[in-house]
Structure formats: structure tokens, C-alpha cells
Amino acid sequence: MPFTGDILRYKSVSIVGLEKNTGKTECLSYILKQLRDSSKKLAVTSVGIDGESVDQVTSTHKPEIELYNGVIFATSEKHFRSRQLDAEILDVSERRTALGRLITARAKSTGKVIFSGPPDSLWLGQTINKMVDYQVDTTIVDGAISRMSLGSPAVTESMILTTGAAVSANIATLVSKTKFVFTLTQTERLDSPVNEHLLQLTGGIYTLDHDWNITDLNIPSVFLLGKKREKLNGSGKFIYVTGVVTDGLINFLRVQKNIGETTLVVRDFTRLFVSREAYRAFIASGGKIRVLLRTRLLAVCVNPVSPEGITLNSDKLCSVMSESLGIPVYDVKKL
């Protein structure tokens, strides 16, 4: 069972797609089938809507999600009512989503469910934590389109990345785009005694010297740098950005004379809103990037078919991408 055994080592795993129609739901269905006979208790939810038979955007067929007896699931009232299985309600949220309150239930038979879970990462994290009350070992989150934030270690402990022909019909381009995101997930963790303290900081930009003394630059975010850019200059140091990092910041830093002695620090890879070109230029100039929380990427899965009907050679795609990333790559429909 490629990679599915690793899932059970973690309290939560998110399935994140580079684009729509990259095979997230197929990946979820594969995992559920493989773990059906496991003694571990699973829970399933989503951000966005998953499990519909027809895609509401492209009008193409979508694989439906079938749960089995004993699986815990969380979905909106609307889609709980349309379920095709018997279920025992465990909890009804006081808060409401756009599709009603969030229902947490246990499947009492095998059948299909449409998922429309917590709409934001904070509520999702609370939902995952609450699953412990139902003796759940691992919660699987089916992510929404391009929601890399679900792969944050602050939300789920591990992630699976899906990619495919919907991203590009050209294998070389597809591999290049996927490798960039893969590279971001592999960003090294900052080795310092102040990581936990930095995680408590909720806003702004800070510098750290080589004795780990922290200085607040009084810059609320990278979007408000303006004339305060010069505060980032100086001798070699660490620059910690609590929010997102954009091309503007790393393009500014890479032309500074001390760039080779500067390390940019972010909470985790999902805070890097940068282009491949800017990222590569920053690294090539001698700049370094570190994270406080490193992502546990369990697998990369591919969907060789695009919504337009283009079909790539699955074996070639998996082989080329695996060689580029340096890890196994899977087409779950061929496993």
C-alpha cells in the first residue's frame, strides 16, 4: 500500500491540489479503500465542496466519495441530508456555514456523501482537534482548489500533493511547476532556541542577530514597507516575517550587498507567495530561506487526464516527475 501506511502515523493529513481536477478526490477514495480494514479510526472532512458527481464549474464527471461503516465525517446540514448512508449524529455546531450548521456524524453503513466542511483554517483546526473526543486516530481533509494553506503544519500534521494534466498538458512544464511547490515544502527548519517564541508573534517584521536577540522593526507587513525598506539593511542577520512573503520583498533583499549573510524566516512554506523566477533569483544571489514549522509531505500523486480530455502517458509522467523530485510519484488509479 504505497504511502497509505504513513498516513496513520499522523493525527491529520490534508490532500492539496495544485489546481482543480488534479485528482484529490480519487486520492481520498484510494486512501479510504486501502485503510478500510485497518484497526485505526478515521475521520473525513473538507474545505469547499467535494463528492459531487458533476463538477459545478467544468460540468465534467467527478468521482464520488464512498464512506464505510465506522468512519466519522463532518459536513454541512444541506449535504448531510442528501447522504446515501445511515449515520449517527455526534455533534451539531452552533456556528453556521453558508450551507447550514456543521454536522459531525459516524457512518453506520456504506454509502456516498458530499462534503462541505469548515470554510476556514481556524474552524478546520478546531474540528480536527475535536475528533479526539470520538477516538479518531487520523482525520483526512480534502482541500479546496489551490488552498496551500491546508498544508500548513499549523493546520494539518502532514499533506499529500496532487498535480496533473489540468496544471499543464506539457509534461516538462507540469514537472517544473510541481517541483517548485515541492521545493517550497522542503524548505529547511530554522535551527534556533527562539522558534517557539517567534511562533507567538502575530504581526509584523522582525530581525534577529546571531545571538538570537529579536528586534521589532515596527513594520506591520510586507505590503507596508514603503520608505521603511532601509530598516532591513545592515549586517548579516535573520529577518522574520510573520505574514506572507512576496516577490517585492525578496527582490529587494537579493540586491543588498549582505544578501549572502541574510536568512529570511517564515512560519511555514504556505507563507511564501513568490514566483519561481523571483525565488530562484533570490537563492542564486546567496539568500537563504528557513521555516519555523516544516511540512511533512507524504506523497505526490498525479492525474494524467485534464478536463479538456487531454491524456498524458501516466508511466512517463510518474517516471519523469519522480526523477525530478527525487521521491516516488503515484497515479492512484493504476495502483
Buried (B, 14 or more C-beta within 10 A) or exposed (E): EEBBEBBBEBBBBBBBBBBBBBBBBBBBBBBBBBBBEBEEBBBBBBBBBBBBEEEEEBEBEBBBBBBBEEBBBBBBBBBBEEBEBEBEEBBEBEEEBEBBBBBBBBBEEBBBBBBBBBBEBEBBBEBBEBBEEBEBBBBBBBBBBEBBBBBBBBBBBBBBBBBBBBBBBEBEEBBEBBBBBBBBBBBEBBEBEBBEEBBEBEEBBBBBEEEEEBEEBEBBBBEEBEEEBEBBEBEEBBBBBBBBBBBBBBBBBBEBEEBEBBBBBBBBBBBBEBEBEBBEBBBEBEBBBBBBBBBBBBBBBBBBBBBEEEEBEBEEBBEBBBEBBEBEBBBBBEE
